[in-house]
C-alpha cells in the first residue's frame, strides 16, 4: 500500500539507490521506479523514471529483461526526507518461487551527509 516501504534520506544532500539482481526467473523481466517526498505530508514525486507531461501517473522502467542479472543505480540530487523503490514483474512469474526459481534482489542506499 502507499504507507509501506519508505526509508529516510533526510540526512543526505545527495544519495543513490543501487539495485542488484542476482537471480531473475520470470517472463517479461523486472521493472523499477524511485519515489520520494519532501515530508510525510508532501505529495509523492516519482524521481525515476522522470515523468514527462502528459504522463502524471506512476510508471516503471524496464530495467532487466527476464533471466538477466546485474546492477543499476537510481539517483537524485534533489532534497527529500524519504523515498521508496517500487519493483514489479513485467508479465508473469514462473510461480514456483523456491530455490533456483526465486527472484533475488537487494537494494542499497548510499548518501553524502548534509
Residue pairs with C-beta under 8 A, 6 or more apart in sequence:
2 44
4 84
5 84
5 85
5 86
6 82
6 83
6 84
7 82
7 83
7 84
7 109
8 81
8 82
9 15
9 36
9 80
9 81
9 82
9 83
9 109
9 111
10 80
10 81
10 82
11 111
11 113
11 114
12 111
12 112
12 113
12 114
13 77
13 79
13 112
13 113
13 114
14 75
14 76
14 77
14 111
14 112
15 75
15 76
15 109
15 110
15 111
15 112
16 73
16 74
16 75
16 109
16 110
16 111
17 34
17 73
17 74
17 75
17 83
17 85
17 107
17 108
17 109
17 110
18 71
18 72
18 73
18 107
18 108
18 110
19 32
19 63
19 71
19 72
19 73
19 74
19 85
19 87
19 105
19 106
19 107
20 70
20 71
20 105
20 106
20 107
20 108
21 30
21 63
21 64
21 68
21 69
21 70
21 71
21 103
21 104
21 105
22 69
22 104
22 105
22 106
23 69
23 100
23 102
23 103
23 104
24 30
24 64
24 66
24 67
24 68
24 69
24 103
24 104
25 66
25 67
25 93
25 94
25 100
25 101
25 102
25 103
26 66
26 89
26 90
26 91
26 92
26 93
26 94
26 103
27 66
27 90
27 91
27 92
27 93
27 94
28 66
28 89
28 90
28 91
28 92
29 62
29 63
29 64
29 65
29 66
29 68
29 89
29 90
29 91
30 63
30 64
30 87
30 88
30 89
30 90
30 103
30 105
31 60
31 61
31 62
31 63
31 87
31 88
31 89
31 90
32 48
32 60
32 61
32 63
32 74
32 85
32 86
32 87
33 46
33 48
33 49
33 58
33 59
33 60
33 61
33 85
33 86
34 46
34 47
34 48
34 74
34 76
34 83
34 84
34 85
34 86
35 44
35 45
35 46
35 47
35 58
35 83
35 84
35 85
35 86
36 44
36 45
36 47
36 76
36 78
36 80
36 82
36 83
36 84
37 43
37 44
37 45
37 80
37 81
37 82
37 83
38 45
38 79
38 80
38 81
39 81
40 81
40 82
42 81
45 80
46 58
46 59
47 74
47 76
47 78
47 80
47 83
48 61
48 74
48 75
48 76
49 59
49 60
49 61
51 59
58 86
60 86
60 88
62 90
63 72
64 70
64 72
66 90
74 85
85 107
87 105
89 103
93 103
94 101
97 103
